[in-house]
Amino acid sequence: MSGKAEEIKGRVKEEAGVITNDEHLKQEGKIDQASGKIKQATDKVVNKVRDAAKAMPDSQGDSQNDQMKVRRRSHQRLAAVLRI
């Protein structure tokens, strides 16, 4: 489920909890909203890292090219780790 969808689901749960006076449901809704916001923020970071890795030039001197490949791999690994 996308971050935005999870955030919306949380809002619905929270409102349902308010209407039914169910504290547990309200808390679940707040947790879902927070989780959705975290997913959205993580996706933004992953996309920025991915874009930065793609923007790196492919052809330079041998040692510079090797350094760029290492950086690109590092960025890709970071993007993979941040993808939760």
C-alpha positions in Angstrom: 0.0 0.0 0.0 1.3 3.4 -0.8 2.2 5.9 1.9 -0.7 8.3 0.9 -3.2 5.4 0.9 -2.1 4.3 4.3 -2.4 7.9 5.6 -5.9 8.2 4.2 -6.8 4.8 5.7 -5.5 6.1 9.1 -7.7 9.2 8.8 -10.8 7.0 8.1 -10.0 4.7 11.1 -9.4 7.7 13.4 -12.7 9.3 12.4 -14.5 5.9 12.8 -13.0 5.7 16.3 -14.2 9.2 17.1 -17.7 8.4 15.9 -17.9 5.1 17.7 -16.0 6.4 20.8 -13.4 3.7 20.3 -10.0 4.8 21.7 -8.2 1.8 20.3 -9.5 2.5 16.7 -8.5 6.1 17.0 -5.0 5.1 18.1 -4.7 2.6 15.2 -5.7 5.4 12.8 -3.1 7.8 14.2 -0.5 5.0 13.8 -1.5 4.3 10.2 -1.3 8.0 9.4 2.2 8.3 10.9 3.3 5.2 9.0 1.9 6.6 5.8 3.8 9.8 6.3 7.0 8.0 7.0 6.6 5.9 3.8 6.1 9.0 1.8 9.2 10.7 3.3 11.2 7.5 2.7 10.1 7.4 -0.9 11.2 11.0 -1.5 14.6 10.2 -0.1 14.9 7.1 -2.2 13.9 8.9 -5.3 16.4 11.7 -4.7 19.2 9.2 -4.1 18.2 7.3 -7.2 18.1 10.5 -9.3 21.5 11.6 -8.0 23.0 8.2 -8.9 21.5 8.4 -12.4 22.8 12.0 -12.9 26.4 10.9 -12.3 28.4 11.0 -15.5 29.2 7.6 -17.0 32.5 8.4 -18.9 35.5 10.0 -17.3 39.1 9.1 -16.7 39.7 5.5 -15.5 40.2 6.3 -11.8 37.4 8.9 -11.8 35.2 6.5 -13.6 35.9 3.7 -11.1 35.2 6.2 -8.2 31.9 7.2 -9.8 30.9 3.5 -10.2 31.6 2.9 -6.5 29.6 6.0 -5.5 26.7 5.0 -7.8 26.7 1.5 -6.2 26.7 3.0 -2.8 23.8 5.3 -3.7 21.9 2.3 -5.1 22.5 0.3 -2.0 21.3 3.1 0.2 18.2 3.5 -1.9 17.6 -0.3 -1.5 18.1 -0.1 2.2 15.7 2.9 2.6 13.1 1.1 0.6 11.1 -0.4 3.4 
